[in-house]
Amino acid sequence: MIARIIEDNIRDDFHKGKVVVLLGPRQVGKTTLLDIFQQTNSNVLRLNCDDFDDVMQLEDKTSTELKALLSGYDMVFIDEAQRVRNIGLILKKIGDLKTSTQIIVTGSSSLELANDINEPATGRLLEHRIYPLSLQELALHTSQREERRLLGDRLVYGLYPEVVTMPKDARRTLMSLANNYLYKDILSFKGIKKPDVLQKLLRAMALQLGSEVSYNELSNLLGIDKETVENYINLLEKCFVVFRLDSYSRNLRNEIKKGKKIYFYDNGIRNAIISNFAPLELRTDVGALWENLMVSERIKRNAYKESYAQLFFWRTHDQKEIDLIEIEDGMMRTYEFKWNPQKSTTIPATFAKAYPEASFEVVTPETFWKFV
């Protein structure tokens, strides 16, 4: 069992009179965390909302009925809660009960859990995001030396728990995830009318990894309007497939002000989408894979440290660029990601002049541990 860093953060939120919500993609270990919590609490009710009978125990119930269902248990787990209609209203009712029972909710998509929960249940929830395994977690399980040795595998196959623990089946696992679980919540959403377009959009973004993305170009490529492109990307974000970084601008007239870059939460999923698991020496996208791995690792690190840092990229119209800008508590840190440490990199002079307060660091395979 590979210990998850976030486990202690979650336990710290128990018995504060709040519903604890665990959000993240399918197959990243949310249910395993529930199993761990159950080991120290024998008096547990588990509801799996992929099961229709369990859903019916929650939907259209009065506060009195919900209290009768939950009372007498130390903990209640509601797994895959996005399957429950009006889950936000239900959790609001549960939160208002002020029961001593600790409620833990998981969701593999934030479709309903974003649109339904946050509004009616404001102030009653404590949310945590669960991601694929992090390099830090793996190093704690084995060693930094071992993880450095396996860095090429991580770049190609990613960090889903099943991929890491059963590497011989990595390709089959990732193709199954990409072809089945990846779309399960998205395709059940009423706004999706053309799943084939969604798959083509994902492939187009996977092939543009590390590059600035134009919604207009994607619209023309796929033969759909720009608004549909944006809506589909929003859904992919809410199902924890991709995330966006906005461009940073403040001073310079030459700065790109409305640009976006799209990254995948997991390198293995990205490579499964384009059906390319070739080893690094046969690839032309190693730099992009390294950048994607490092940015996604920083997302995990910040989430588990409960950091509220904002992430951006920076680029000018004459192609000066910085891969990552991180702003936290008024401090600006900038990073450039280089798979080949032999290539010298310096901060662009125009940026250094405009933002003299910013630090600058080049992240390579020799120096990445501090960063992640």
N, C-alpha and C positions, 0 to 999 in steps of 0.2 A: 504494500500500500504506500503510495507516494503522498506524503502529508501536504495539505494545502495551506498556504500561508494565511488565507482569508478565514480559516476555521476559527481562530481566536477572536478575530473582529466580529464574527457572527455571534459567538457565544457571549461576547461582551454586551450584545444588544438583547439578550434574553431577560425576561422578567422586568421590563421597563414599561409594561402596559401597552406595548405596540405590537402590531403584526410585522414579523420579519419576512421580507420578500427577497428571494434569490432569483435573479434573472441571468440568462445566458443561453448560448446555443444548446441544441440537443447533443447528448453524448459527451459533455465536458465534465461530468461528475457531480451534478446537483443532487441526484438521487443517492449517490454514494455518501455525500455529506449527511443526508437525512439518515442513512443507515448508521453512520458514526454517532450522530446525536441520539439515536434510539438505543444505542448500546448502554448509555448511562441513564436512560429513562425507560423503564419497562411498561409504564402505563401510558401508551401512545395509541392514538387513532390515526390511521393512514388512509387518505382518500386519494385515489389515482384518477384524475379527471380525463384520462384517455378511456376510462371505463364509464359507460353510460349510467350504470346503477349508482356509482359514486357521485356523478354530476347531479343526479336527481335528488340526492340528499342535501344539496346546497341551493339549487335553483328554486326561485319563487317561495322561499321560506320566510316566515315572520321572525322577528327578533326572538320571540319566545321559543319557536321551534329550533332556531339555531343554538340558543342557550341550552336547550335540552340535549341537542346533539353533542355539544362540546363539553358540557359540564362533566366532571368526574375524571377527566384526563389531565395528566401533567402537560402533555404536548399533543398538538394536532398538526399533522402534515397534510397540506393540500398541494398535490403534485400536478404539474401541467395545468395550472389554474386558468390559463388563457382559453381553455376549452369551455369554461363556464360562462353562460350568458349573464350579463350584468354583474360580472365579478367585482367590479368596483363598488357597487351599491351593497353587495353582500359583505365585502370586507369592511365597509363603513359600519354596517350593522354589528358585525363582530367586534370591531374596535370600540363601539359605543357600549358594548356589554360590560366592559371593564372586568372581564373574567381573569382569574389567576392562571388559566390555561395559556401556555405559550403557543401561539399560532405561527407556523412557518409555511410560507407559500412559495412554490417554485413556478417558473414560467420559461419556456423555451423561445418565446417571442414576446416582444413588448407591444404587439399590435393592440390588443385589448388592454394589456397591463399598462400601456402608456395612455391610451385614449379613455379608458374606462376607470382606471384606479385613481390616477393622480388627482383628478378633479373632485370626485365625491369623498374620497378617503384621505384628503390632505390632513397631515398632522397625526395620522393614525398608523403610518407605515414607516419602517426603517428598511431601506433598500440596499442590497449588495449585488454586485455584478460578478459572475463566475465566468472565467475564460478558459480556453485550453491551457494545459500546463505551461508554466513559465520556466525559463532557463534557470532562474534562481531556485525554484522549487526542485528542479531536477538536480542541480548542483548540491543542494542540501541532502538529497536522497543518495547521490553517488559522490561526486566531487567536481570541482571546477575543471580539473584536469581531464576527467572523463567526458564532461560535456564539451570541452574544447575539441577533443578528439572526434566527437560525434557531430560537430557543427555542420558539416556538409550534409549529413542526413537530416538535420533539423531544417536546413534551408529548403530541401526538396520535399520532405514528407511531413513537416510541421510537427505540432505538439499536442494533437488530440490524445487523450489518455490511452485509448486502445491501440493507436498507432505506436506510441512509445513503448507500451508493455508487450506488444506482439508485433515487432518490426517485420517479421517474415510475411505477415499478412497486410502490410501497410497499404499497398496499392489497392487491394480488394476492399479494405475498410474505407479508404478515402473515396473510392468510386461509389461505394454504397452510400456514404454520407452525402456526396455531391449530387447523386441522382435521386435519392429518396428523402432523407431527413431534411436536406437543405431547403426543399420547396414545400414541405408538408404544411407548415403554418401559413406560408405565403399564399399557396394555391387555395387554401380554405377561406382566404379573405375575399370579400365580395367584390373588391375593386379590380381583381385580376381577371382579365378576359382573354389574354393571349399568352399562355405559359411559354410558347415557343419563342416569343419576343423577349420574354424575361431571360431565358437561357442564352439567347444571342447577345443580350445586353451584358450579362455577366461575363461572357467570353470576351466581348469587346473591351470591357474594363480590365479583365485579367491580362489581356495583351498590351494594355497601356499602363501597366503597373509602374509606379514611380514617376509617371508623366502627368502633366496638367491635363485635366479632362474638360472637354467642351461639350456641353449639353446639345448645342446646335449640331456639332459634328456627329454625335451619337444619334440624334434625331434623324439626320440625313442618311446615315449608314443603315439604320434599322427601318426607315420608312414610317416612323411614328412622330407625333408632335412632341415638342420640347417639354410640354407640361407632363405628358405621359412618362417621358424619360425620368423627369424629376420625381414623379410619384413612385415609380418602380424603385428608384434608388433609395427613396425614403423607406419603403417597405423592406428592402434588403438591409438597411441599417437597423430597423426595428427587429429584424430577425437575427441580428448579430452575424451577418455574413460579411459586410463591408462597413467601413467608417470613412468619414470625410475630414480632410483638413482644409480650412480656408486660407487664403493668402493673407499675409500681414502687410499693412501699409499704414503710414502715419505722416511721413514728411515729404517723400520724394515724388516729384511729378511723374517720373519714369516707372514707378512701382506698379505692378499689376494689382488691382484693387479688388477684383471680384473672381479671382481664379479659385479652382478647387482641385485637390488631388484625392484620389480614392485608393484606399488600402484594404487589404483583406485581413480579417482577424487571425487567419491561419494560412501559412504558406502552402501546406498540403492541400487544403481545399482549393486554393488558387490553381495549383498545378493539376489537380484533378479536373477542374473545369476546362482546362485546355489540353487535357490528356497527355501531359508531358512530365514524366518522372526521370528524365535523362540525368545522368550524373553531372556534376558541376563542370568537369572538363569538356563536356560536349554541349554546353549551354552558352547562349549569348545574352542571357538575362540575369546573370549572377549578381551584378550590381543592384538591379531592381529587387531581387529576392533578399539581398542583405538589408537594403533600406526598409523593405516591408517587415522583415523580422524584427529589426531594431525599433521601428516605430510602434509595432504592435506590442513588443515587450515593454516599451515605455508606458503604453496605455495600461498594461497589467500592473506594472510597478506602482504607478500613481494611484490606481484604484485600490490596491492592497495597502498602500501607505496612507490611504484616505487623503490624498493630495487633491487640491482643486486647481492644479495648474492648467493653463490653457495652452493648446498646441496649435501651431500654424506652420506654413512654409512661406518662403519669401522669394520673389522673382521680379526681375525688371524686364521691360520690353526688349532690351538688348541682351537678354539671356544670362545676366548675372543672377546667381541663385544661392540659397541656403536651404538645405534639406528640412531642417526642423528648428523652429523657434519655440521655446517654452517660457511662459511668463507666469511667475508665481510670487505672490506677495510683493509685487513691484519690481522683482528681479527678472532680468531677461538673460536667458541662456540660449546659445545657438550651437547647432551640431551639424556636422557633415559626415555622411556615412561612406566609407571607402573599403570595399572588400580587398583591394590591393593596397597594402600599406606603403608600397614603394612610390605611389603617385603622391607628390607633394600637393598640399591644399592649404590655401590661406583664405582668410575672410575677405570678401570683396571690399575694395577700398571705399566704394560708394556707401556700402552699408556701415562700415566702421566709422565713417565720417558722420553719417546721419544718426547712428545709435552708438555713441562711444561708450555707453554704460554696459553694453552687452558683452558677456563672455563668449568664447569660441572654443570648440573642441572637435577634433576629428576622431570618429569612432571606427575602429578597425577590429579585425579578429584578434589582435593582440591586446586591445585596450577596452573591450566592450563590457567587462564585468562591472566596472564602476558605474557604467551607464544603466545597466539593467538591474 
